[in-house]
């Protein structure tokens, strides 16, 4: 026994006859220190961290390439999905002119794309519809993330590069 080391049988700890659990030790001050497994906090949403990273990367690349701001909403849109998506877009305020919002309600099986005033000149309704068709094809196969990634790429391609100022 090293100098200052206490054992379970040491009368100064008050732990006589007590069985310590594996990973526990009595410190020099008499306290019991217990090692526990670290369990990282996992996201509580429907997507894994890796899936969220893929979507974030696709959003970042589309925004960087086009100069438009892309955003995705997943959730219920209400009785009138188009009005719900437009309401979400309107909540962006003045910044909304440059935004493209992709609103998806899996439970309602609805995809809506709302473009702001400036974004509408860069991304035509036809281009948005083609991207939605691509997303829906992936969604039907159960690949929500893949649908978002391919749809964002298609919309970015349709909008083209950011204009030089």
C-alpha positions as CSV (number, residue, x, y, z in Angstrom):
1,X,0.0,0.0,0.0
2,X,1.3,3.5,-1.0
3,X,1.6,6.2,1.5
4,X,-1.8,8.0,2.0
5,X,-3.7,5.3,0.2
6,X,-6.9,4.2,2.0
7,X,-8.5,0.8,1.6
8,X,-12.1,-0.4,2.2
9,X,-11.1,-1.7,5.5
10,X,-9.7,1.6,6.7
11,X,-11.7,2.7,9.8
12,X,-11.4,6.4,8.8
13,X,-13.6,6.0,5.7
14,X,-16.7,4.7,7.4
15,X,-17.0,2.1,4.7
16,X,-16.1,-1.0,6.7
17,X,-17.7,-4.1,5.2
18,X,-19.2,-2.1,2.3
19,X,-18.7,-3.6,-1.2
20,X,-17.7,-1.0,-3.8
21,X,-19.1,-1.4,-7.3
22,X,-16.7,-2.0,-10.2
23,X,-15.1,1.3,-11.2
24,X,-15.3,2.8,-7.7
25,X,-12.4,3.9,-5.6
26,X,-12.0,5.5,-2.2
27,X,-10.0,8.8,-2.5
28,X,-7.5,10.1,0.0
29,X,-10.2,12.4,1.5
30,X,-12.5,9.4,2.1
31,X,-14.9,10.1,-0.7
32,X,-16.0,7.4,-3.1
33,X,-15.2,8.2,-6.7
34,X,-17.2,6.2,-9.3
35,X,-16.4,6.0,-13.0
36,X,-19.4,5.9,-15.2
37,X,-19.9,5.4,-18.9
38,X,-20.3,8.6,-20.9
39,X,-23.4,8.5,-23.1
40,X,-23.4,11.3,-25.7
41,X,-26.6,13.1,-26.2
42,X,-28.3,12.1,-29.4
43,X,-30.5,14.3,-31.5
44,X,-34.2,13.9,-30.5
45,X,-35.5,14.6,-34.0
46,X,-36.3,12.3,-36.9
47,X,-32.8,12.7,-38.4
48,X,-29.4,11.4,-37.4
49,X,-26.4,13.8,-37.0
50,X,-24.9,12.5,-40.3
51,X,-28.2,13.2,-42.1
52,X,-28.4,16.7,-40.7
53,X,-24.8,17.3,-41.8
54,X,-25.7,16.2,-45.4
55,X,-28.6,18.6,-45.6
56,X,-26.7,21.4,-44.0
57,X,-23.9,20.9,-46.5
58,X,-26.4,20.9,-49.4
59,X,-28.0,24.1,-48.1
60,X,-24.7,25.8,-47.7
61,X,-23.4,24.9,-51.2
62,X,-26.7,25.9,-52.9
63,X,-26.7,29.2,-51.1
64,X,-23.0,29.9,-51.7
65,X,-23.3,29.0,-55.4
66,X,-26.4,31.0,-56.2
67,X,-26.3,33.9,-53.7
68,X,-29.8,33.0,-52.7
69,X,-30.7,31.7,-49.2
70,X,-32.2,28.2,-49.2
71,X,-34.2,26.9,-46.2
72,X,-36.0,23.6,-45.5
73,X,-39.0,23.1,-43.3
74,X,-40.3,19.7,-42.3
75,X,-43.6,19.5,-40.5
76,X,-47.3,20.1,-40.7
77,X,-48.5,22.9,-42.9
78,X,-52.1,23.0,-41.9
79,X,-55.4,22.7,-43.8
80,X,-54.1,24.8,-46.7
81,X,-50.5,23.7,-47.2
82,X,-49.7,26.5,-49.7
83,X,-50.9,29.2,-47.3
84,X,-49.0,27.5,-44.5
85,X,-45.7,27.5,-46.5
86,X,-46.3,31.1,-47.6
87,X,-46.9,32.1,-44.0
88,X,-43.6,30.5,-43.0
89,X,-41.8,32.4,-45.8
90,X,-43.5,35.6,-44.8
91,X,-42.1,35.2,-41.2
92,X,-38.7,35.9,-42.7
93,X,-39.6,39.5,-43.2
94,X,-37.6,41.7,-45.6
95,X,-34.9,39.0,-45.9
96,X,-37.5,36.7,-47.5
97,X,-37.0,38.4,-50.9
98,X,-33.8,36.4,-51.3
99,X,-35.1,33.2,-49.8
100,X,-36.2,29.9,-51.3
101,X,-38.2,27.9,-48.8
102,X,-38.8,24.1,-49.4
103,X,-41.6,23.1,-47.1
104,X,-42.3,19.4,-46.7
105,X,-45.2,17.8,-44.8
106,X,-44.5,14.0,-44.9
107,X,-47.8,13.2,-43.1
108,X,-49.8,15.2,-45.6
109,X,-47.6,14.1,-48.5
110,X,-47.1,17.7,-49.6
111,X,-44.1,19.6,-50.9
112,X,-44.3,23.4,-51.4
113,X,-41.5,25.7,-52.8
114,X,-41.9,29.4,-52.0
115,X,-39.6,31.9,-53.5
116,X,-39.1,35.5,-52.5
117,X,-39.5,38.4,-55.0
118,X,-35.8,38.5,-55.9
119,X,-35.4,34.7,-55.8
120,X,-38.4,34.3,-58.2
121,X,-36.4,36.0,-61.0
122,X,-33.6,33.5,-60.6
123,X,-35.6,30.3,-60.0
124,X,-38.5,29.8,-62.3
125,X,-41.7,27.9,-61.4
126,X,-40.7,25.3,-64.0
127,X,-37.3,24.8,-62.4
128,X,-38.8,24.5,-58.9
129,X,-41.4,21.9,-60.2
130,X,-38.7,19.8,-61.7
131,X,-36.8,19.8,-58.4
132,X,-40.0,18.9,-56.5
133,X,-40.6,16.0,-58.9
134,X,-37.1,14.7,-58.2
135,X,-37.6,15.1,-54.4
136,X,-40.9,13.3,-54.5
137,X,-39.4,10.4,-56.4
138,X,-36.8,10.0,-53.6
139,X,-39.4,10.6,-50.8
140,X,-41.5,7.7,-52.3
141,X,-38.4,5.5,-51.9
142,X,-38.1,6.5,-48.3
143,X,-35.1,8.7,-48.8
144,X,-36.0,12.1,-47.4
145,X,-32.4,13.3,-47.1
146,X,-31.5,12.2,-50.6
147,X,-34.5,14.0,-51.9
148,X,-33.5,17.2,-50.2
149,X,-30.0,17.0,-51.4
150,X,-30.9,16.3,-55.1
151,X,-33.7,18.9,-55.0
152,X,-31.4,21.6,-53.7
153,X,-28.8,20.8,-56.3
154,X,-31.3,21.0,-59.1
155,X,-32.7,24.4,-57.8
156,X,-29.2,25.7,-57.5
157,X,-28.4,24.6,-61.0
158,X,-31.6,26.3,-62.3
159,X,-30.9,29.5,-60.4
160,X,-27.3,29.7,-61.7
161,X,-24.3,31.5,-60.2
162,X,-24.7,34.5,-58.1
163,X,-24.6,37.7,-60.2
164,X,-21.4,39.7,-59.9
165,X,-22.0,43.1,-58.3
